[in-house]
Amino acid sequence: MAEGYEYPLIDGLDVDEIIDVVNFFEAIEQAYEEAEGIKRADFIKAYRKFQEVVPAKMEQKQLEKEFANRSGYDSYEVIKLSKDGQAANLKVREA
C-alpha cells in the first residue's frame, strides 16, 4: 500500500457526492486492510452509491484505475468478490 495518497475525484461533484466516492474507496481499503474485511452489504451499498454518483462506466473505470495506481488496491478484486459466493465479509488475500 502507498502511504499518504489522495483519492481521485472528478470535477463538478458536490460535497455529498464526494463523500459517496470517498466511502467507496474506503470500502476497498477495508477489504484489503481490515482483518475481517468489510461486510458484503456495506460494500455493495458503497459501490451502488459510487455508481449513482459516477454513472458512466468509463469514468468509473478511470477513477478505479487511478485509485489503484495511487493506493495499490485493485477495486476489481473487491467487486469480483462481492459478486462471487455468498460470504458475509469480503477480504482480499494478497499474495
HELIX and SHEET records of a PDB file:
HELIX    1   1 VAL A   15  GLU A   33  1                                  19    
HELIX    2   2 ARG A   40  VAL A   53  1                                  14    
HELIX    3   3 LYS A   57  SER A   71  1                                  15    
HELIX    4   4 SER A   75  LYS A   83  1                                   9    
SHEET    1   A 2 ILE A  38  LYS A  39  0                                        
SHEET    2   A 2 ASN A  89  LEU A  90 -1                                        
END                                                                             
